Amino acid sequence: MKHVNREVHSAYVHIKTLESVSQALQFLKNDAGDTLKEQIALAEIPAPPFTEDKRATVYQEWLHSLGLENVKRDTEGNVYGIRKGKGSGPILFVSAHIDSVFSADVDTTVTEKKGVYYGPGITDDARGLAALLSIVRAFQETGIQTVGDIIFGGTVGEEGPGNLRGVKAFFQENKDVDGFISIDAVSPSDIVYKGTGSYRYQVTYEGPGGHSFGAFGTPSAVHAAARATTEIADLQTEENPRTTFNVGVIEGGTIPTAIAETCQLGVDIRSNGEAELEKLEEKIYRTLARAAKVENERWGYTEADGITYRIEKVGNRPVGMQAEDDIVVQTALEATKALSLKPRLSEAVSTDANYPISIGIPALTLGGGGEAGAAHSLDEWYHPHNSYLGPQRILLTILGLVGIYDEVEEIRPLLKRQ
């Protein structure tokens, strides 16, 4: 970092001296075993996007048992409750995502071997959900009183086809919330403060079809899709901000002796720049249209009697950009240093934080602690080495953002009201 924010640094000089904070940090270290047990229990409850109900029900019950106020499930399926502050400070939403990337038929049993835990979703985001529960317990056990309110909960639909539907619905319904922390991944040092935007499309080409010999000269849906794929493959994109494309799925036709009536493409584009993402989308749309036109013209057909196409936009994750010197980033940096850890500003990735950042709400994604690997695979694993550091760093970040009422010295909130 080029400079240190003196206001933030001064706040953490005081925060580190408070006995209540020391007690909370020690509690989180002692609570690591129970947190791991909850992590395993949550991971073993299947929760694919759009079918998170069973895990959400359990999580709602656990949040209620921890003494949060007004614990509820909203119309989208998010579950959350509130821990009230004493002042008129900012409102912070802290969450992990309830859904898992795996389908309902995947065996989510967790196994252990030499201290490493294996199971689909054991980390993403069962770790985040469990870390959040431990943080709530630390607040309740120590009685730390904050200036601002903290909403703790779980969101639905973060993964894949979920399209961030949970976090989008939350902020559309709760317009008085001033900041957001998503607990995802594990690193207690990384700070995710930028979000990669992505659009996904399902493209369908359709035509009259026919016998490969008898109807030869009829335009083919597969050929049109192939023309589009080839042209997309030759597109040039920006390196900075990084901008990418991919045709990940091609499905169509029936047998080699039939001219294909239908063919579908699954297309994904991503960028760390909003303008670049929009520009690439325009290129993709033009390419898809041109492929249908060229295939029709090749055989003397028009759209009226030949190949047609339609595009369904099935994914929309907005780009989220914040500066290194934004107060929320500086707060996380100082919270990390307070644990004698070396903070690292991460490259942009796609998380629940994308959406609030895109609408001007300060947001971060912070890790739940431990070590992990093979995410989104059946071999996903988690090692609870120093796992308490994740919840400790998140708790310290929360305290800086919402402020502390304390007998020794009141710490003003660093997060500002919107």
Backbone hydrogen bonds, N-H to C=O, Kabsch-Sander energy under -0.5 kcal/mol:
donor,donor_aa,acceptor,acceptor_aa,energy
6,R,4,V,-0.7
9,H,5,N,-2.8
10,S,6,R,-2.6
11,A,7,E,-1.8
12,Y,8,V,-1.9
13,V,9,H,-1.7
14,H,10,S,-1.4
15,I,11,A,-2.6
16,K,12,Y,-2.0
17,T,14,H,-1.4
18,L,14,H,-0.6
18,L,15,I,-1.2
22,S,18,L,-1.9
23,Q,19,E,-2.4
24,A,20,S,-1.8
25,L,21,V,-2.5
26,Q,22,S,-2.2
27,F,23,Q,-2.4
28,L,24,A,-2.2
29,K,25,L,-1.6
30,N,26,Q,-2.4
31,D,27,F,-2.0
32,A,29,K,-1.0
33,G,30,N,-0.5
35,T,31,D,-2.3
36,L,32,A,-2.1
37,K,33,G,-1.8
38,E,34,D,-2.1
39,Q,35,T,-2.2
40,I,36,L,-2.3
41,A,37,K,-2.2
42,L,38,E,-2.5
43,A,39,Q,-2.4
44,E,40,I,-1.6
45,I,42,L,-1.6
51,T,48,P,-2.4
56,A,52,E,-2.8
57,T,53,D,-2.5
58,V,54,K,-1.8
59,Y,55,R,-2.5
60,Q,56,A,-2.6
61,E,57,T,-1.9
62,W,58,V,-2.1
63,L,59,Y,-2.6
64,H,60,Q,-2.0
65,S,61,E,-2.1
66,L,62,W,-1.1
67,G,64,H,-1.6
68,L,63,L,-1.3
69,E,82,I,-2.9
72,K,80,Y,-2.4
74,D,78,N,-2.2
77,G,74,D,-0.9
79,V,154,G,-2.1
80,Y,72,K,-2.2
81,G,152,F,-2.5
82,I,69,E,-2.7
83,R,150,I,-3.1
84,K,82,I,-0.6
86,K,146,T,-2.6
87,G,147,V,-1.9
89,G,147,V,-0.9
92,L,90,P,-0.5
92,L,149,D,-2.4
93,F,179,G,-2.4
94,V,92,L,-0.5
94,V,151,I,-3.4
95,S,181,I,-2.6
96,A,153,G,-1.3
98,I,155,T,-3.7
99,D,155,T,-0.7
100,S,47,A,-3.3
106,V,103,S,-1.6
108,T,106,V,-0.6
111,T,118,Y,-2.6
113,K,116,V,-2.5
116,V,113,K,-1.5
117,Y,382,Y,-3.2
118,Y,111,T,-3.3
119,G,380,E,-2.4
122,I,119,G,-2.3
125,D,123,T,-0.8
126,A,121,G,-1.1
127,R,123,T,-1.6
128,G,123,T,-0.8
129,L,125,D,-2.3
130,A,126,A,-2.3
131,A,127,R,-2.7
132,L,128,G,-2.0
133,L,129,L,-1.6
134,S,130,A,-2.0
135,I,131,A,-2.0
136,V,132,L,-2.2
137,R,133,L,-2.3
138,A,134,S,-2.1
139,F,135,I,-2.0
140,Q,136,V,-2.5
141,E,137,R,-3.3
142,T,138,A,-1.9
143,G,139,F,-1.8
144,I,139,F,-0.6
145,Q,405,Y,-0.6
146,T,144,I,-0.6
147,V,402,V,-0.5
147,V,403,G,-1.1
148,G,402,V,-1.9
149,D,90,P,-0.7
150,I,83,R,-2.4
151,I,92,L,-3.3
152,F,81,G,-2.4
152,F,150,I,-0.6
153,G,94,V,-1.9
154,G,79,V,-2.9
155,T,96,A,-2.1
162,G,159,E,-3.0
163,N,160,G,-1.9
164,L,157,G,-1.7
165,R,157,G,-0.9
165,R,162,G,-1.8
166,G,156,V,-1.4
168,K,164,L,-2.3
169,A,165,R,-2.1
170,F,166,G,-2.3
171,F,167,V,-2.1
172,Q,168,K,-1.7
173,E,169,A,-1.7
174,N,170,F,-1.8
177,V,174,N,-1.2
178,D,91,I,-2.5
179,G,91,I,-1.2
180,F,362,P,-1.7
181,I,93,F,-2.5
182,S,364,L,-2.8
183,I,95,S,-2.9
184,D,182,S,-0.8
184,D,366,L,-1.7
191,I,344,R,-2.4
192,V,365,T,-2.0
193,Y,191,I,-0.7
195,G,320,G,-3.5
196,T,349,V,-1.5
197,G,271,S,-2.5
198,S,317,R,-2.3
199,Y,269,I,-2.2
200,R,315,G,-1.8
201,Y,267,V,-2.6
202,Q,312,E,-2.7
203,V,201,Y,-0.6
203,V,265,L,-2.6
204,T,310,R,-2.5
205,Y,263,C,-3.0
206,E,308,T,-2.6
207,G,261,E,-2.6
209,G,219,P,-0.6
210,G,259,I,-1.0
212,S,257,T,-2.5
215,A,211,H,-2.0
216,F,213,F,-1.0
218,T,215,A,-1.5
221,A,260,A,-2.1
224,A,220,S,-2.1
225,A,221,A,-2.3
226,A,222,V,-2.5
227,R,223,H,-2.5
228,A,224,A,-2.3
229,T,225,A,-2.5
230,T,226,A,-2.5
231,E,227,R,-2.1
232,I,228,A,-2.6
233,A,229,T,-2.3
234,D,230,T,-0.7
234,D,231,E,-0.8
235,L,232,I,-1.8
243,T,238,E,-1.7
244,T,270,R,-2.8
246,N,268,D,-1.8
248,G,246,N,-0.8
248,G,266,G,-2.2
249,V,266,G,-1.2
251,E,264,Q,-2.5
253,G,262,T,-1.9
254,T,255,I,-0.5
258,A,255,I,-1.7
259,I,210,G,-3.6
263,C,205,Y,-1.8
264,Q,251,E,-3.9
265,L,203,V,-2.5
266,G,249,V,-2.2
267,V,201,Y,-2.3
267,V,265,L,-0.6
268,D,246,N,-2.9
269,I,199,Y,-2.6
270,R,244,T,-2.3
271,S,197,G,-2.2
272,N,242,R,-1.8
277,L,273,G,-2.1
278,E,274,E,-2.2
279,K,275,A,-2.3
280,L,276,E,-2.3
281,E,277,L,-2.1
282,E,278,E,-1.9
283,K,279,K,-1.7
284,I,280,L,-2.5
285,Y,281,E,-2.6
286,R,282,E,-2.3
287,T,283,K,-2.4
288,L,284,I,-2.5
289,A,285,Y,-2.1
290,R,286,R,-2.6
291,A,287,T,-2.1
292,A,288,L,-1.3
293,K,289,A,-2.0
294,V,290,R,-2.9
295,E,291,A,-2.1
296,N,292,A,-2.1
297,E,293,K,-2.7
298,R,294,V,-2.2
299,W,295,E,-0.7
299,W,296,N,-1.1
300,G,297,E,-0.8
301,Y,296,N,-3.0
305,D,302,T,-0.8
306,G,302,T,-2.0
308,T,206,E,-2.7
310,R,204,T,-1.8
312,E,202,Q,-2.4
313,K,311,I,-0.6
314,V,200,R,-1.6
314,V,312,E,-1.0
315,G,200,R,-1.6
317,R,198,S,-3.3
320,G,195,G,-2.2
326,D,323,A,-1.6
329,V,326,D,-0.5
330,Q,326,D,-2.4
331,T,327,I,-2.2
332,A,328,V,-1.7
333,L,329,V,-2.1
334,E,330,Q,-2.2
335,A,331,T,-2.3
336,T,332,A,-2.1
337,K,333,L,-2.2
338,A,334,E,-1.8
339,L,336,T,-1.3
340,S,337,K,-2.3
341,L,336,T,-1.7
344,R,189,S,-2.1
346,S,191,I,-2.4
346,S,344,R,-0.6
349,V,194,K,-1.4
351,T,349,V,-0.6
354,N,351,T,-1.8
355,Y,352,D,-0.8
357,I,353,A,-2.0
358,S,354,N,-2.1
359,I,355,Y,-1.1
359,I,356,P,-0.7
360,G,357,I,-1.8
361,I,356,P,-3.0
364,L,180,F,-1.6
365,T,192,V,-2.0
366,L,182,S,-2.6
367,G,187,S,-1.1
368,G,185,A,-2.3
369,G,186,V,-1.8
371,E,383,H,-2.9
373,G,381,W,-1.6
377,S,374,A,-1.2
380,E,377,S,-1.5
381,W,373,G,-2.2
382,Y,117,Y,-2.4
383,H,371,E,-3.3
385,H,383,H,-0.8
387,S,384,P,-1.4
389,L,386,N,-1.8
390,G,387,S,-1.2
392,Q,388,Y,-2.3
393,R,389,L,-2.5
394,I,390,G,-2.2
395,L,391,P,-2.7
396,L,392,Q,-2.4
397,T,393,R,-2.0
398,I,394,I,-2.7
399,L,395,L,-2.5
400,G,396,L,-1.9
401,L,397,T,-2.1
402,V,398,I,-2.6
403,G,399,L,-1.9
404,I,411,I,-1.8
405,Y,145,Q,-3.1
406,D,404,I,-0.6
411,I,404,I,-2.4
412,R,410,E,-0.7
414,L,400,G,-2.1
415,L,401,L,-2.0
